[in-house]
Amino acid sequence: MRTMLPRRIRSLVNLHDLVMQNSNGNIIGINKLKHPCGMYSTGSTRPEFPRKLKKNERKPLVTSINELKRLARREKKQRQMVKEKILRPPENGLLVKELIPIAHEVYAARTELFASVSKIVESISIYTCSLCGEVHVGHPPHKIRTCNVAGSPANKEHTWSIGDMKHVLPLVESFHLYDRVGRAVSHNERLEVDRIPAVVELCIQAGIDIPEYPTRRRIFPAYNIAGKVIDFEKRFPKEVATGKGIDTCGFLGKRKKSSEENKLMDMLSDDTQDVAVRGMEAWERMRSGASKLMQKYAVQTCGYCSEVQVGPKGHRVRNCQAYKHQMRDGQHAWQEATVDDLVPPVYVWHVQDLTSGKQLLNDLKRYYGMLPAVVELFAQAGAKVTDDYAGIMRDDVAVPELDEEKWVV
């Protein structure tokens, strides 16, 4: 078959076979390598890192746009017909009983996670760029030139400053709802309703009772007739159900500093590795438990900014300053949220060799991996990283020296 090909094609085929034999021989060790770094490979099969969205890009939709249109058409037809729509918990205001233990587990895991991070940041340095906000865990900070914002230097090097716990675990807040089935928070009520961590608000709506944040627990379900939610529960007067009898702005005055985290920090071991292992487990429990809760309890997020609202609908506060907010009059572009919106992982460059003390260089950045900042913090403290992060961690990639990088194939 090969003899029937033209001379030029046969020469290209022979050259391809020669190259493949040479490369295979190098891999299995038949031929001697001309350079000890010939085994490095940067193939195209490497996983892609999480990409930062541009300012004019919207977050990916959890449910496709065609499915959302189909559901909207079906709800419109149901509203036209005056009949009852059967609601299931938690849409009818009742709790999902099998998810109440998960809510307590998520709340406990969050408390343990914050206590573990507070303990470890005392021994491991955290840096943040004062211009673009990038985070680096460990000393010294990297030299990768990725600072590309207004006012950054011409060489795109970061301007590092000392960071703290909030850069590793950013706090995402949500308006606390006394009645999750009631109306949304209006723009005029934005200063009267408390904002609490979104994970805590999700746990409260899923069954946790915190005295500082009262919430309405129904005994009888609410009904949906012709698209309107009607509450026939007679134990609560109508004026109380709408929030008139509730001191929504008095929670801050009644709030007392919880000592659960301080007690847990005292109970934690002085062994940094043991604290890191417990913190890593708490991080995984909190994220997995929150994902289970979000399958039943709706959480909304803005498609262009980081605003989150726990509940069946988003609030009406006009404080969005993202892409084309003028066209929306400051309203948020609400869509279904994911666990990354509720607990955002701040991705940082992964340091493989902690004992060398060398900085991560810009010329070798294609060999480095990335991890969420919390996972990187626990990994540097001695905890084992789970297989879920093996792809982006790139722990199986050998990082060459700077003078060997030109020999990498």
VENGI-V429611 format. One record per residue. N is the residue number from 1. RES is the residue in one letter. SS is DSSP state (@ for helix, = for strand, . for the rest). Layout:
# VENGI-V429611
N & RES & SS
N & RES & SS
This chain:
# VENGI-V429611
1 & M & .
2 & R & @
3 & T & @
4 & M & @
5 & L & .
6 & P & .
7 & R & @
8 & R & @
9 & I & @
10 & R & @
11 & S & @
12 & L & @
13 & V & @
14 & N & @
15 & L & @
16 & H & @
17 & D & @
18 & L & @
19 & V & @
20 & M & @
21 & Q & @
22 & N & @
23 & S & @
24 & N & @
25 & G & @
26 & N & @
27 & I & @
28 & I & @
29 & G & .
30 & I & .
31 & N & .
32 & K & .
33 & L & .
34 & K & .
35 & H & .
36 & P & .
37 & C & .
38 & G & .
39 & M & .
40 & Y & .
41 & S & .
42 & T & .
43 & G & .
44 & S & .
45 & T & .
46 & R & .
47 & P & .
48 & E & .
49 & F & .
50 & P & .
51 & R & .
52 & K & .
53 & L & .
54 & K & .
55 & K & .
56 & N & .
57 & E & .
58 & R & .
59 & K & .
60 & P & .
61 & L & .
62 & V & .
63 & T & .
64 & S & .
65 & I & @
66 & N & @
67 & E & @
68 & L & @
69 & K & @
70 & R & @
71 & L & @
72 & A & @
73 & R & @
74 & R & @
75 & E & @
76 & K & @
77 & K & @
78 & Q & @
79 & R & @
80 & Q & @
81 & M & .
82 & V & .
83 & K & .
84 & E & =
85 & K & =
86 & I & .
87 & L & .
88 & R & .
89 & P & .
90 & P & .
91 & E & .
92 & N & .
93 & G & .
94 & L & .
95 & L & .
96 & V & .
97 & K & @
98 & E & @
99 & L & @
100 & I & @
101 & P & @
102 & I & @
103 & A & @
104 & H & @
105 & E & @
106 & V & @
107 & Y & @
108 & A & @
109 & A & @
110 & R & @
111 & T & @
112 & E & @
113 & L & @
114 & F & @
115 & A & @
116 & S & @
117 & V & @
118 & S & @
119 & K & @
120 & I & @
121 & V & .
122 & E & .
123 & S & .
124 & I & .
125 & S & .
126 & I & =
127 & Y & =
128 & T & =
129 & C & =
130 & S & .
131 & L & .
132 & C & .
133 & G & .
134 & E & .
135 & V & =
136 & H & =
137 & V & =
138 & G & .
139 & H & .
140 & P & .
141 & P & .
142 & H & .
143 & K & .
144 & I & .
145 & R & .
146 & T & .
147 & C & .
148 & N & .
149 & V & .
150 & A & .
151 & G & .
152 & S & .
153 & P & .
154 & A & .
155 & N & .
156 & K & .
157 & E & .
158 & H & .
159 & T & .
160 & W & =
161 & S & =
162 & I & =
163 & G & .
164 & D & .
165 & M & @
166 & K & @
167 & H & @
168 & V & @
169 & L & .
170 & P & .
171 & L & .
172 & V & .
173 & E & =
174 & S & =
175 & F & =
176 & H & .
177 & L & .
178 & Y & .
179 & D & .
180 & R & .
181 & V & .
182 & G & .
183 & R & .
184 & A & .
185 & V & .
186 & S & .
187 & H & @
188 & N & @
189 & E & @
190 & R & .
191 & L & .
192 & E & .
193 & V & .
194 & D & .
195 & R & =
196 & I & =
197 & P & =
198 & A & @
199 & V & @
200 & V & @
201 & E & @
202 & L & @
203 & C & @
204 & I & @
205 & Q & @
206 & A & @
207 & G & .
208 & I & .
209 & D & .
210 & I & =
211 & P & .
212 & E & .
213 & Y & =
214 & P & .
215 & T & .
216 & R & .
217 & R & .
218 & R & .
219 & I & .
220 & F & .
221 & P & .
222 & A & .
223 & Y & =
224 & N & =
225 & I & =
226 & A & .
227 & G & .
228 & K & =
229 & V & =
230 & I & =
231 & D & .
232 & F & .
233 & E & .
234 & K & .
235 & R & .
236 & F & .
237 & P & .
238 & K & @
239 & E & @
240 & V & @
241 & A & @
242 & T & .
243 & G & .
244 & K & .
245 & G & .
246 & I & .
247 & D & .
248 & T & .
249 & C & .
250 & G & .
251 & F & @
252 & L & @
253 & G & @
254 & K & @
255 & R & .
256 & K & .
257 & K & .
258 & S & .
259 & S & .
260 & E & @
261 & E & @
262 & N & @
263 & K & @
264 & L & @
265 & M & @
266 & D & @
267 & M & @
268 & L & .
269 & S & .
270 & D & .
271 & D & .
272 & T & @
273 & Q & @
274 & D & @
275 & V & @
276 & A & @
277 & V & @
278 & R & @
279 & G & @
280 & M & @
281 & E & @
282 & A & @
283 & W & @
284 & E & @
285 & R & @
286 & M & @
287 & R & @
288 & S & @
289 & G & @
290 & A & @
291 & S & @
292 & K & @
293 & L & @
294 & M & @
295 & Q & .
296 & K & .
297 & Y & .
298 & A & .
299 & V & =
300 & Q & =
301 & T & =
302 & C & =
303 & G & .
304 & Y & .
305 & C & .
306 & S & .
307 & E & .
308 & V & =
309 & Q & =
310 & V & =
311 & G & .
312 & P & .
313 & K & .
314 & G & .
315 & H & .
316 & R & .
317 & V & .
318 & R & .
319 & N & .
320 & C & .
321 & Q & .
322 & A & .
323 & Y & .
324 & K & .
325 & H & .
326 & Q & .
327 & M & .
328 & R & .
329 & D & .
330 & G & .
331 & Q & .
332 & H & .
333 & A & .
334 & W & =
335 & Q & =
336 & E & =
337 & A & .
338 & T & .
339 & V & @
340 & D & @
341 & D & @
342 & L & @
343 & V & .
344 & P & .
345 & P & .
346 & V & .
347 & Y & =
348 & V & =
349 & W & =
350 & H & .
351 & V & .
352 & Q & .
353 & D & .
354 & L & .
355 & T & .
356 & S & .
357 & G & .
358 & K & .
359 & Q & .
360 & L & .
361 & L & .
362 & N & @
363 & D & @
364 & L & @
365 & K & @
366 & R & @
367 & Y & @
368 & Y & .
369 & G & .
370 & M & =
371 & L & =
372 & P & =
373 & A & @
374 & V & @
375 & V & @
376 & E & @
377 & L & @
378 & F & @
379 & A & @
380 & Q & @
381 & A & .
382 & G & .
383 & A & .
384 & K & .
385 & V & .
386 & T & .
387 & D & @
388 & D & @
389 & Y & @
390 & A & @
391 & G & @
392 & I & @
393 & M & @
394 & R & .
395 & D & .
396 & D & .
397 & V & .
398 & A & .
399 & V & .
400 & P & .
401 & E & .
402 & L & @
403 & D & @
404 & E & @
405 & E & @
406 & K & @
407 & W & @
408 & V & .
409 & V & .
